[in-house]
Amino acid sequence: MIDYIELVTTTPVDEPCAQVGMEDYMNQARLEARTYIAQLQRVYGAPPVGAHFKIIRCPHDFGTYLDIRFYYDDEDQRHVAYMDNIEQGCERWDEVALAELEKQGYCLLHS
């Protein structure tokens, strides 16, 4: 059966992230999320066929924020193993991610 997890972040755990209410939040958070998904795929490989990442909008009392959702088949052990890996995430941006963020003018890069 298709299920999903929300990563509850758009960045590696030890990196700052865009905050709801800050100027240009949606663009900065979307850039973070795309870059983080690409990094997760560099670290853990491409998701198994039929599993995928999606950037979602989450309404909240303080404004809408972005999150990363990973859809997988909970009856497919390849999907479950991949989900377990990405749930661990990454601690810091890697060199490729840092270069991409710099190129795109990410505002929290030198925080």
Order of alpha helices (4+ residues) and beta strands (2+ residues): beta-alpha-beta-beta-alpha-alpha
